């Protein structure tokens, strides 16, 4: 399948906890649209991490938006608020945007303390007739990056029983090892390999247009972040937004590392927009949405020659590297900790930056490896269940590490001992060994050691 959806326009604050449940609601609407005449009641149950940090991540509201058949790309504050007013004031849910049902938030949306077996992020949606007999039920798993799978789909995947692809691909890239083989065989860098892979699914015009739209949206999010009228982020932390005033203070100076202030600004501005529940680009997740834009804005604003062609090459490389994590490990903080989110984003950005600055596939993979290597073991412990502390600052550090890794890889003369596939496998194993308290449940780490009024 195409890797373009590694980057998608979504809604904050979390790709797995907000965008994923919203998409699950959209998918459920498609399943029950023909059954609407017989539906009298709906019940939603959130499990695991979706339940434990659901309110802070707007999971409860996102599933309601999705079941109203709102789409992330077309969301507006007015549309979102209209749905919530109907639910909380009128006690009605407009299922599929077509049928009003009686809906009691306190009874019909259940926060379960249980975990379902296939993944930490799970939700179950059931609809009933006038006699309270269940008509249809589906269990969805939000597996990270805004990707959603049904119970049946994930069971097949876990058992290695996925349906065979409809057609055999001329270029198949399951991992970094195969990517390097193909690049050596064809004289390609990672961007060229990714481009030729994507042409199996999309035209060259579609690939270029999508990449440019993604970067344009990233820049829009950054602009919104430094021009916001909101002084504080939502939620009980009452966290003051910093990007607007930071943008007024940073300036080029003779300080040789002053550029770090700009990189931090780019990442923080985007991550604050996500923390505020606004439109962002999932890259590859919402919690890590500031890393890739920060590195791209660094290249655009502080180096010479960053063009639309380089934008396309950067994103093609990043999405290829991101696909390795998605296929062979995880990009879900609830499954593997924050190393799977900030670490993956930093790895993607490092390999992409090295590529657009002229690195061959081997150096680019080394850059991606180094960036992840120094995120191994990073926990996911959002304070108050909000994607704010420590998430926003982590985006800045992830971007800085990506740039450092790219520069180190490009000046390296020795042969690396650790391959990208090695570190991807290690990250996943580390995540599986990590205590569940440190995987987006807000039951350990900073989430429990910081007093919140």
C-alpha positions, 0 to 999 in steps of 0.5 A: 500500500502507499506510504503517503498516509504516514502524513495525514491532515488531522486533528489534535491533540493525539493521532491515536487517541483523537484522530483514530477514534474519530476515524473509527466513528466514520467507519462505523457510520459506513457500516450502519448507514443502511440500518439507521431505520432500525437503530434506537440506541448507541453505546460506546465503550472505551478501553485501556489507554483510550479510557485512562487518558481519554478525556485529556486527549478528547477521545470522548469528543472525537468519537462523537464527532466521528459518529456525526460523520464529521471528517478531520480535513473539514473540521471547524471549531463551529462544527465541533461545538455544534455536535457537543452542544447537541450531546450535552444540552439536548442529549441527542446524537445525530448518528451518521449526520442523518438520524437523531438518537437519544444519548446520555453521555454519562450512561451511553459513553463508558470509560472501562478500566479493562484492556482488550487483548490485541492493543492498548487503544480499543473501543467498542461501538454497539447499536440497538433496536427499540427492544434493546436488542443489539443490531450491530457491534464493532471493536476498533483498535487505534494502532497509532498515527491515526490508523484504525483496524477492526478486531478481525483485521488486527487478529488476522495481522497478529496471526499472520493471516492477512489477505494477500495483496491484490497484485504483485508489486514490482517494488516491495520495501518491507524494511531498511535492509531491502531498501538499501539493496534496492538503492545499491542495485539501482543507484538510487537514494532513499527519496528516489526509491520512495518515489518509484515505490509510490508511482505504483499507487499514484501518478507523479502529479498526485505524489508531488501535489500531496507532498506540497499540500502537506508542507503547506499545511505544516507551515499554516499550523506554524503560522497559527501557532505564533499568531494565536489569540489564545493565551493558555492551552485547554485543560486543567494544567492551565499551561501558558502558550509560549510560541507567540512570545518566543517568536517575538524574542528569537533573533539571529545573533553571533551565538553559534548555537543560537539557531537552536532557539529557532528550531525549538520555536518551530517545533513548539508552535506546531506542538502547541497547536496540537495540544490545543486540539487544532488542525495539524499534520500527523507526522507520523503521530500527533504527539510528535507532529512538530518534529518534521515541520521544525526540521523542514522550516530549519532547512527552508529558513536557515539554509540555501536552496530549499525548493519544492523539489527538496520538500517532495524528496524530504517527505518521500524519504521521511514517509519511507522510513516511517513505514519501516517503523509502522510495519516492523514495530510501532508508532503508538505511544500506548503500545511502545512509549514515546520512543515510538512517537518522538523517536520515530519522527526524529528518525524520519526527519534525520534520514530525510534531512541527510537525503536532501543534503546529498547523502546516499541511502546508507548515510541516510539510514545511519542518520535515521538509526542514530536519531532513534538510538538516542530515544530508546526507552523514552516513556510516554507519561503525559501529565493529566492525560494532556499532550502538553507536558512533557510532549510539547518540549519533546518535539523540540528536542526530537527536532534538534536530535534529528538535525544532529544525527543527520550532520553526524552521519554525513561527516562519518567515515567509519562503517556503522555497527548498528543498522536501522533495522536493528534499532527498529527491532530494539525499540519495539522490544523495549516498548513491549518490555516497558511497564504499562504505567509508562505507555500513555496511561498517565499512571507513572512518571511525570504524570504522577510525580507532578502535582496538578491543581 
